[in-house]
Amino acid sequence: MTWPSTFVGFDLETTGISPSSDRIVSAAVVAMSQDSILSAHSWLVNPGIAIPAEATAVHGITNERVAAEGQAAPVAVREIVTQLRAAWDNGLPVVAYNAAFDIPFIWHEADRHGVEIGAIGVVLDPLVIWRQLERYRPGKKRLADAVSRFGLSVEDAHEAMADAKAAVEVMFNLVELGSLGEVALDEMMTSQASWHREWAVDFKAWLEERGKDASDISLTWPM
């Protein structure tokens, strides 16, 4: 399987960090080539539960706004899944920065609202891939750090569409940086799981050597 020239970016903003109990408040799915945006879809979602103040402080979305402007969650989730399903059915990888957050989140939301996702296709996680390709590069590897590393710009950080676009742009840069083209696209899920485990084992050991809590470091990439 050859690598396509189009990636589909995916990002969520939510009420919190637990995929099993928190809810989506905004989402974006954007198909991009290296030169242009081919399609873009975004959603403001009324999650049906209160958005905590600490979550609003991150993404700026308030309870008042989703009550006035947000789509009902079952409708929005079905539309989001439809866009992701279309990408996978057309052989396009979905790019999500820290996919271990976004993909389980939409999976739980789909289950909550009775929406069938079907088999997940290829997911590319620039966070996992960047850690592998530049494993000895010092510093954090948040999306903002990746944007800075590759000389990109994001006008509205923690806004779903802006972050989805940035994730795809970072992914294109990673393809150029490393030898990813030598890895078959349909092998990338297995490769990323292995790369994540290598990083997690090393990071967990580093924390424990310094007497720090490493209990939340998962060795499993949940794709």
Secondary structure, DSSP 8 states (H G I E B T S, - for coil): ----S-EEEEEEEESSS-TTT--EEEEEEEEE-SS-EEEEEEEEEE-SS---HHHHHHH---HHHHHHH-EEHHHHHHHHHHHHHHHHHTT--EE-TTHHHHHHHHHHHHHHTT----S---EE-HHHHHHHHTTT--S---HHHHHHHTT---SSTT-HHHHHHHHHHHHHHHHHHS-GGGS-GGGHHHHHHHHHHHHHHHHHHHHHHTT---TT--S----
